[in-house]
Amino acid sequence: MKLAMGKLKDAVAHAPDVTERDRSLVPEIEKIDAAYAPVALAIVAMTHDGHRDEAIAKMNADCRPLLAALLKSTGDFIAYEQAGAEQSTGIAQVNQAVASIDEGTQQNAALVEESAAAAESLKQQAVGLMEVIRGFNTGDRQHAMA
Protein backbone atom coordinates (compact mmCIF):
# COMPACT_ATOMS: atom_id res chain seq x y z
CA MET A 1 0.00 0.00 0.00
CA LYS A 2 2.82 2.43 0.83
CA LEU A 3 4.39 1.80 -2.55
CA ALA A 4 1.10 2.46 -4.31
CA MET A 5 0.54 5.66 -2.29
CA GLY A 6 4.07 6.74 -3.15
CA LYS A 7 3.37 6.20 -6.84
CA LEU A 8 0.12 8.14 -6.56
CA LYS A 9 1.81 11.09 -4.85
CA ASP A 10 4.64 11.06 -7.36
CA ALA A 11 2.24 10.92 -10.31
CA VAL A 12 0.21 13.83 -8.97
CA ALA A 13 3.34 15.84 -8.17
CA HIS A 14 4.80 15.41 -11.67
CA ALA A 15 1.69 15.48 -13.85
CA PRO A 16 1.55 18.78 -15.75
CA ASP A 17 -2.23 19.06 -15.83
CA VAL A 18 -3.14 18.12 -12.24
CA THR A 19 -5.91 20.25 -10.78
CA GLU A 20 -6.42 21.42 -7.22
CA ARG A 21 -9.21 18.83 -6.93
CA ASP A 22 -6.67 16.11 -7.81
CA ARG A 23 -4.32 17.39 -5.16
CA SER A 24 -7.08 17.50 -2.52
CA LEU A 25 -8.22 13.93 -3.16
CA VAL A 26 -4.75 12.46 -2.63
CA PRO A 27 -4.52 13.49 1.07
CA GLU A 28 -8.08 12.26 1.56
CA ILE A 29 -7.14 8.83 0.20
CA GLU A 30 -3.94 8.85 2.25
CA LYS A 31 -5.85 9.74 5.45
CA ILE A 32 -8.28 6.85 4.98
CA ASP A 33 -5.45 4.46 4.12
CA ALA A 34 -3.55 5.51 7.27
CA ALA A 35 -6.64 4.85 9.40
CA TYR A 36 -7.23 1.48 7.73
CA ALA A 37 -3.78 -0.03 8.31
CA PRO A 38 -3.90 -0.27 12.15
CA VAL A 39 -7.48 -1.56 12.03
CA ALA A 40 -6.51 -4.32 9.59
CA LEU A 41 -3.51 -5.28 11.72
CA ALA A 42 -5.67 -5.41 14.86
CA ILE A 43 -8.17 -7.67 13.11
CA VAL A 44 -5.42 -10.03 11.95
CA ALA A 45 -3.98 -10.12 15.49
CA MET A 46 -7.40 -10.96 16.91
CA THR A 47 -7.84 -13.86 14.51
CA HIS A 48 -4.40 -15.23 15.30
CA ASP A 49 -5.16 -14.99 19.03
CA GLY A 50 -8.34 -17.01 18.53
CA HIS A 51 -10.78 -14.13 18.91
CA ARG A 52 -12.63 -14.82 15.67
CA ASP A 53 -15.97 -13.34 16.70
CA GLU A 54 -14.34 -10.14 17.96
CA ALA A 55 -12.30 -9.90 14.73
CA ILE A 56 -15.43 -10.23 12.63
CA ALA A 57 -17.23 -7.62 14.74
CA LYS A 58 -14.28 -5.23 14.42
CA MET A 59 -14.12 -5.84 10.69
CA ASN A 60 -17.80 -5.02 10.33
CA ALA A 61 -17.68 -2.01 12.66
CA ASP A 62 -14.33 -0.46 11.75
CA CYS A 63 -12.86 -2.00 8.62
CA ARG A 64 -15.83 -2.04 6.27
CA PRO A 65 -16.64 1.70 6.71
CA LEU A 66 -13.00 2.58 6.03
CA LEU A 67 -12.95 0.38 2.94
CA ALA A 68 -16.18 1.99 1.76
CA ALA A 69 -14.72 5.46 2.31
CA LEU A 70 -11.53 4.51 0.46
CA LEU A 71 -13.48 3.06 -2.44
CA LYS A 72 -15.64 6.20 -2.54
CA SER A 73 -12.61 8.49 -2.53
CA THR A 74 -10.85 6.54 -5.23
CA GLY A 75 -14.09 6.34 -7.20
CA ASP A 76 -14.59 10.10 -6.83
CA PHE A 77 -11.05 10.63 -8.01
CA ILE A 78 -11.50 8.43 -11.07
CA ALA A 79 -14.93 9.89 -11.87
CA TYR A 80 -13.57 13.43 -11.60
CA GLU A 81 -10.71 12.63 -13.93
CA GLN A 82 -12.95 10.89 -16.44
CA ALA A 83 -15.24 13.92 -16.54
CA GLY A 84 -12.39 15.98 -17.98
CA ALA A 85 -12.08 16.45 -21.74
CA GLU A 86 -8.73 14.68 -22.03
CA GLN A 87 -6.55 12.61 -19.80
CA SER A 88 -2.82 13.03 -20.11
CA THR A 89 -0.22 10.40 -19.44
CA GLY A 90 0.24 11.85 -15.95
CA ILE A 91 -3.45 11.38 -15.11
CA ALA A 92 -3.36 7.84 -16.46
CA GLN A 93 -0.48 7.13 -14.05
CA VAL A 94 -2.51 8.58 -11.19
CA ASN A 95 -5.48 6.38 -12.08
CA GLN A 96 -3.21 3.35 -12.27
CA ALA A 97 -1.81 4.12 -8.82
CA VAL A 98 -5.34 4.55 -7.41
CA ALA A 99 -6.38 1.22 -8.93
CA SER A 100 -3.32 -0.37 -7.34
CA ILE A 101 -4.34 1.02 -3.93
CA ASP A 102 -7.87 -0.29 -4.40
CA GLU A 103 -6.54 -3.73 -5.33
CA GLY A 104 -4.26 -3.81 -2.29
CA THR A 105 -7.14 -2.81 -0.02
CA GLN A 106 -9.33 -5.58 -1.36
CA GLN A 107 -6.49 -8.08 -0.97
CA ASN A 108 -6.06 -6.97 2.66
CA ALA A 109 -9.76 -7.53 3.31
CA ALA A 110 -9.51 -11.01 1.80
CA LEU A 111 -6.48 -11.80 3.97
CA VAL A 112 -8.36 -10.75 7.09
CA GLU A 113 -11.21 -13.09 6.22
CA GLU A 114 -8.79 -15.92 5.42
CA SER A 115 -7.01 -15.36 8.76
CA ALA A 116 -10.33 -15.60 10.60
CA ALA A 117 -11.13 -18.88 8.83
CA ALA A 118 -7.65 -20.25 9.57
CA ALA A 119 -7.96 -19.29 13.24
CA GLU A 120 -11.31 -21.08 13.46
CA SER A 121 -9.81 -24.18 11.82
CA LEU A 122 -6.89 -24.17 14.27
CA LYS A 123 -9.32 -23.82 17.17
CA GLN A 124 -11.30 -26.83 15.96
CA GLN A 125 -8.11 -28.86 15.53
CA ALA A 126 -6.99 -27.92 19.05
CA VAL A 127 -10.33 -29.04 20.49
CA GLY A 128 -10.00 -32.34 18.62
CA LEU A 129 -6.47 -32.82 19.89
CA MET A 130 -7.59 -32.19 23.48
CA GLU A 131 -10.26 -34.86 23.06
CA VAL A 132 -7.64 -37.35 21.87
CA ILE A 133 -5.27 -36.44 24.71
CA ARG A 134 -8.00 -36.99 27.32
CA GLY A 135 -8.22 -40.61 26.17
CA PHE A 136 -4.63 -41.39 27.20
CA ASN A 137 -3.88 -42.81 30.65
CA THR A 138 -0.93 -40.81 31.98
CA GLY A 139 -0.72 -42.60 35.30
CA ASP A 140 -1.49 -39.39 37.11
CA ARG A 141 -3.95 -40.41 39.79
CA GLN A 142 -5.12 -36.89 40.51
CA HIS A 143 -5.88 -36.44 36.81
CA ALA A 144 -7.65 -39.79 36.73
CA MET A 145 -9.83 -38.79 39.70
CA ALA A 146 -10.81 -35.49 38.12
TASUL-V421980 format. One record per helix or strand of 2 or more residues. SS is the DSSP state (~ for helix, > for strand). FROM is the first residue (numbers start at 1). TO is the last residue. If there is no record, write none. Layout:
ss/from/to
SS/FROM/TO
SS/FROM/TO
//
This chain:
ss/from/to
~/2/14
~/20/48
~/52/83
~/89/134
~/141/145
//
